[in-house]
Amino acid sequence: TAPEVRHAFSKCNGSMGAPGCVSWSFDKKGVIAIADEDKELDEDTVMMDAMDCGADDFEAEEGGFTIYTDPDAFNDVVKGLEEKGYTFASAEIEMVPQNYIKLSDEGDIKNMTKLIAMLEDNDDVQDVWHNWDRPDEE
């Protein structure tokens, strides 16, 4: 896998660092996404329910809510919210960036998009974590 990942980086004008060299800029967190496309859920109610279940943080976003938990409390928060009747768009332990970067150069955007796609297409790569503030995710 390492040679394939190294090839993806070099093909996209990047390079691999030493193992763990950027782990300091990510926090391991439980991330629970609740979809609310039709705006049927009350933001204050969802926030209070999440906090009552042990969540650490809550964000209201266009189309839903994101709830953050300590990884050790993740299962309890998921179970508590399920008991309150919530369904999830996703619920996983993730590596969440402490800060995000914006890319403005079209070449950099193209290379980053290509790199992420190459890594996600590799059957041996389980997860891809990055701190790119992607315009298509806003």
Backbone torsions as a table, in degrees:
resi	resn	phi	psi	omega
1	THR	NA	-41.9	-177.2
2	ALA	-55.4	-45.8	178.6
3	PRO	-62.4	-36.3	179.2
4	GLU	-67.7	-40.3	178.6
5	VAL	-68.3	-42.6	177.3
6	ARG	-59.5	-41.3	178.2
7	HIS	-62.5	-42.5	179.4
8	ALA	-61.2	-43.5	178.7
9	PHE	-62.5	-48.0	-176.7
10	SER	-66.8	-35.1	178.5
11	LYS	-65.7	-26.5	-178.2
12	CYS	-104.4	22.3	174.6
13	ASN	67.2	34.4	178.2
14	GLY	-128.7	-174.5	176.6
15	SER	-149.5	152.4	179.1
16	MET	-85.2	140.4	173.9
17	GLY	-92.3	-177.5	177.4
18	ALA	-69.5	151.6	178.7
19	PRO	-53.9	129.4	177.2
20	GLY	80.8	6.6	-173.6
21	CYS	-71.7	-17.8	178.3
22	VAL	-118.2	5.1	-176.8
23	SER	-62.0	-24.7	179.8
24	TRP	-64.3	-20.3	-176.8
25	SER	-95.6	9.4	177.7
26	PHE	-127.3	147.6	175.1
27	ASP	-115.9	135.9	176.3
28	LYS	-80.1	121.3	-177.1
29	LYS	-142.1	152.6	167.3
30	GLY	-79.1	132.6	-178.7
31	VAL	-126.7	118.5	-178.0
32	ILE	-117.4	123.2	179.2
33	ALA	-109.1	128.7	176.5
34	ILE	-116.5	119.0	180.0
35	ALA	-78.4	142.2	176.7
36	ASP	-148.2	55.8	-178.0
37	GLU	-58.2	-36.3	-176.5
38	ASP	-90.5	4.3	179.3
39	LYS	55.0	44.1	179.2
40	GLU	-87.0	-19.4	-176.6
41	LEU	-96.6	142.2	177.0
42	ASP	-84.8	124.5	-176.6
43	GLU	-56.2	-46.6	-178.3
44	ASP	-63.8	-38.1	179.3
45	THR	-66.2	-45.4	179.7
46	VAL	-62.8	-42.9	179.9
47	MET	-62.4	-46.4	-179.7
48	MET	-65.2	-40.4	177.4
49	ASP	-62.1	-42.9	179.9
50	ALA	-63.7	-46.1	-179.3
51	MET	-66.3	-38.4	177.1
52	ASP	-62.0	-29.6	-179.9
53	CYS	-84.8	-6.0	176.7
54	GLY	108.4	13.6	179.0
55	ALA	-67.0	152.6	178.3
56	ASP	-91.2	-35.6	-174.2
57	ASP	-151.9	161.8	-174.8
58	PHE	-146.9	135.7	175.7
59	GLU	-132.2	128.3	172.2
60	ALA	-90.0	131.2	-178.8
61	GLU	-132.8	168.5	175.9
62	GLU	-60.7	119.4	177.1
63	GLY	88.9	4.5	178.0
64	GLY	161.8	-160.9	-175.2
65	PHE	-135.3	147.8	173.6
66	THR	-120.7	130.2	-178.4
67	ILE	-117.0	132.2	-179.9
68	TYR	-111.5	139.3	179.6
69	THR	-133.8	162.2	167.1
70	ASP	-66.5	139.9	-179.3
71	PRO	-56.0	-34.0	-179.7
72	ASP	-70.5	-25.0	-179.3
73	ALA	-97.1	-3.4	-173.3
74	PHE	-52.9	-53.1	-176.7
75	ASN	-62.3	-38.5	178.7
76	ASP	-66.1	-40.3	179.6
77	VAL	-67.0	-44.1	178.1
78	VAL	-59.2	-48.5	-179.2
79	LYS	-61.4	-44.8	179.9
80	GLY	-61.4	-41.8	179.1
81	LEU	-70.1	-36.7	176.1
82	GLU	-62.3	-40.3	178.8
83	GLU	-65.1	-25.6	177.6
84	LYS	-85.8	0.7	174.4
85	GLY	96.9	7.2	-179.3
86	TYR	-82.2	145.7	170.6
87	THR	-116.1	153.4	-171.3
88	PHE	-114.6	140.4	170.3
89	ALA	-72.6	-34.6	174.2
90	SER	-162.4	155.9	176.7
91	ALA	-154.0	107.0	-174.8
92	GLU	-148.1	159.9	168.1
93	ILE	-85.8	126.4	-176.0
94	GLU	-131.8	164.0	171.0
95	MET	-97.2	110.6	-174.2
96	VAL	-101.0	126.3	179.9
97	PRO	-63.3	143.2	175.3
98	GLN	-75.3	-27.5	174.1
99	ASN	-150.8	161.4	-176.9
100	TYR	-116.0	154.7	175.2
101	ILE	-116.4	147.7	175.7
102	LYS	-106.2	137.7	174.9
103	LEU	-105.1	133.4	-179.9
104	SER	-113.0	-26.0	179.9
105	ASP	-74.6	127.0	-178.0
106	GLU	-59.2	-36.4	178.1
107	GLY	-64.8	-41.7	177.9
108	ASP	-64.2	-41.3	179.5
109	ILE	-63.7	-44.5	179.2
110	LYS	-61.7	-46.0	-179.9
111	ASN	-64.4	-40.8	-179.1
112	MET	-67.7	-42.0	177.5
113	THR	-61.0	-44.2	179.7
114	LYS	-65.1	-42.6	-179.9
115	LEU	-62.1	-47.8	-179.8
116	ILE	-60.8	-43.0	179.0
117	ALA	-63.0	-42.9	179.7
118	MET	-62.9	-42.6	-179.8
119	LEU	-67.5	-42.3	-179.7
120	GLU	-67.5	-28.5	179.3
121	ASP	-79.8	-14.5	-179.5
122	ASN	-77.7	120.3	-177.4
123	ASP	-62.1	-23.9	-178.6
124	ASP	-86.2	-12.8	178.6
125	VAL	-88.8	120.5	-176.6
126	GLN	-83.9	-45.2	-177.6
127	ASP	-140.7	149.0	175.6
128	VAL	-122.5	118.0	178.2
129	TRP	-115.6	136.4	179.0
130	HIS	-148.3	166.8	179.0
131	ASN	-117.1	27.9	177.5
132	TRP	-81.0	124.7	175.7
133	ASP	-81.6	86.8	-173.4
134	ARG	-72.7	131.0	179.6
135	PRO	-61.5	-30.6	-177.9
136	ASP	-79.3	-3.6	178.2
137	GLU	-101.0	1.1	-178.2
138	GLU	-84.8	NA	NA
